Amino acid sequence: MDTVTVLGDDPVTAGVLAGLDRAEGLHHCAHGDTAQAVSLLRRSQEQFAALGLPLERGRSLIALTAAERRRRHRTAALAAQQLAEEVFAHAGAPGWAAAARITGAGRGRRGPDGDARLQLTETESRIVELAAAGASNREIATALFLSVKTVEAALTRVYRRAGIRSRTQLQQVRHR
């Protein structure tokens, strides 16, 4: 039975209950009961959608994304993340849309199509800049006070996340 119907269409009470569902879902997720968390978070986002509260719905979708990622259901997490981004975009909330992108499945690790913004750490960004400029791994390591293995590992991660295979393609990564 729908919460709004049970409460006689009182939107304030229904909104509070939807918020409590989200809070309880987050609690369950934090304590490892992800199945219950997903159920509560789905219900919460549906209730907020029915109430016409897009920002609250988007916040529930961000929490749902995290719960699905924790369950290792990447497809469901990606769907929740994309829906959250759409909801926030239509509501005119670019800051929240960015939060949904950051929380999302893969955290910017989509392929070479450039669809997602590649999220690099500060060190990875500096390594990519130097490598794209033609510096060797040893030169990069010396310049940044890192070991050569650290530079190699960072470049390997960046290559994998960006979907590239060579240093010549690093120019593309710099502009994402």
URZI-V9794 format. One record per pair of residues at least 6 apart in sequence whose C-alpha atoms are under 7 Angstrom apart, sorted by the first residue. I is the first residue (numbers start at 1). GAP is how many residues later the second one is. D is the distance in Angstrom with one decimal. If there is no record, write none. Layout:
I_GAP_D + I_GAP_D
This chain:
3_11_6.2 + 4_6_6.6 + 4_7_6.9 + 4_10_5.5 + 11_40_6.7 + 15_33_6.8 + 18_26_4.7 + 18_29_6.0 + 18_30_6.6 + 19_25_6.8 + 21_19_5.5 + 21_20_6.6 + 21_23_5.6 + 22_18_6.5 + 22_19_5.3 + 22_22_5.7 + 22_38_6.2 + 25_11_6.9 + 25_12_4.0 + 25_13_6.8 + 25_15_5.2 + 25_16_5.6 + 26_11_6.4 + 26_37_6.9 + 28_6_6.3 + 28_8_6.6 + 28_9_5.2 + 29_8_5.3 + 29_38_6.0 + 34_33_6.1 + 34_37_6.4 + 37_30_6.8 + 38_26_6.1 + 38_29_6.2 + 38_30_7.0 + 41_19_6.0 + 41_23_5.6 + 42_22_6.9 + 44_16_6.4 + 45_12_4.6 + 45_15_5.3 + 45_16_6.3 + 48_6_6.9 + 48_8_6.3 + 48_9_5.0 + 49_8_5.9 + 54_33_6.2 + 54_37_6.5 + 55_33_6.5 + 58_26_4.8 + 58_29_6.0 + 58_30_6.3 + 61_19_5.7 + 61_20_6.7 + 61_23_5.5 + 62_19_6.3 + 62_22_6.4 + 62_38_5.8 + 62_41_6.8 + 64_16_6.6 + 65_12_4.5 + 65_15_5.4 + 65_16_5.7 + 65_39_6.3 + 66_37_6.8 + 68_6_6.8 + 68_8_6.3 + 68_9_4.9 + 69_8_5.6 + 69_36_6.4 + 74_31_6.2 + 77_27_6.9 + 77_28_5.7 + 78_26_6.4 + 78_27_5.3 + 81_19_6.0 + 81_20_6.8 + 81_23_5.2 + 84_16_6.2 + 85_12_4.7 + 85_15_5.9 + 85_16_6.9 + 88_6_6.7 + 88_8_6.2 + 88_9_5.2 + 89_8_6.3 + 101_6_7.0 + 107_12_6.8 + 108_8_5.4 + 108_9_5.5 + 108_10_4.8 + 108_11_5.5 + 109_9_6.2 + 109_52_4.6 + 109_53_6.5 + 110_6_6.0 + 110_51_6.5 + 110_52_6.8 + 111_50_6.9 + 111_51_5.7 + 111_52_4.9 + 112_50_5.6 + 112_51_4.9 + 112_52_6.7 + 117_59_5.7 + 118_44_6.9 + 118_58_6.2 + 124_30_6.1 + 127_13_6.6 + 127_24_7.0 + 128_42_6.8 + 129_45_6.9 + 130_10_6.4 + 131_36_7.0 + 132_35_6.5 + 132_38_5.6 + 132_39_6.0 + 137_11_6.0 + 137_14_6.2 + 137_15_6.9 + 138_10_5.7 + 141_6_5.4 + 141_7_5.3 + 141_10_6.2 + 159_6_6.1 + 162_11_6.8
